[in-house]
Amino acid sequence: MLAERTNSPNVVDDFVDQARRAHEVGVRQVWLAQRFDHDALALAGRVGAAVPGLGVGTFVVPINPRHPLVVASLAQTAQAASHGNFSLGLGLGAHEPERQAFGTAWPNTIGRLREHLTVLRSIFDEGAVDFHGDELTASPAWPVAVPGGRPIPIYVAAMGPKALRVTGELADGTLPYLAGPRTIAEFIEPTIAKAAADAGRPSPRTIAGVPALVTDDADEGRNFAAEQLGFYESIPSYQRVLAREGVQSAAELAAVGPAESVVRKLKSYLDAGATDVVLSPLDRSDDAERESLWAVAASL
């Protein structure tokens, strides 16, 4: 379940309260999105510490502009705080938003992803790192391992062929968003599975992020989904995913309608080869809709 902000005066208290209530009805894992205001890694550690037994993760933290040494220290701290219930979800980022936010963009995305994961893998698996690459250097003269902070599963929001191959080789799975059942079955799952097998790694997880809204008025809900998701149709990587799926709009991939209809849609992702489904709420700040979505998540 992907947690969303409300209008609470304290964002941390808000997320903790949502997570606790969701866990009480049976939700086993919550994921937190990185934004420019709140920090997903810090929130994950706080939520994991406050709600014992609940899985927490980031969906997702872009690899730019943070150096992997910084990500590793934050992730290990979150893992220690959550007592082993934290998962690190990373994203490749997008050039135009990076240019707008930071005044620059980072080329060679796949090369940077490979080096970023290589550094993290070394720290998480061996507790040390001495890496000198084309894009990154990580050779600190001080400890990098946090007691209680390992192991940490790493997932990447990879959907293109090159990113999936690197992810299968170095990470524990992928976090595709708006990749439909056909795309998962015919492309994502076989591509990442082969890369992992070739690298001698365990079978990777495919954790599909699906926009969802429980409502009795399906037509109104689909219109709302179209308004909320239209932005993705302007991003080239998502355009390619939608084309591969054979749909015209991102809203067609959303699970919208009464609870039983939403469950059927979500199960189609599992039938297609996704190991897990993450519900991304199409949030209308309606407590009843939010609680209905928690119940759906707990039933999967």
Disulfide bonds with the S-S distance in Angstrom:
none
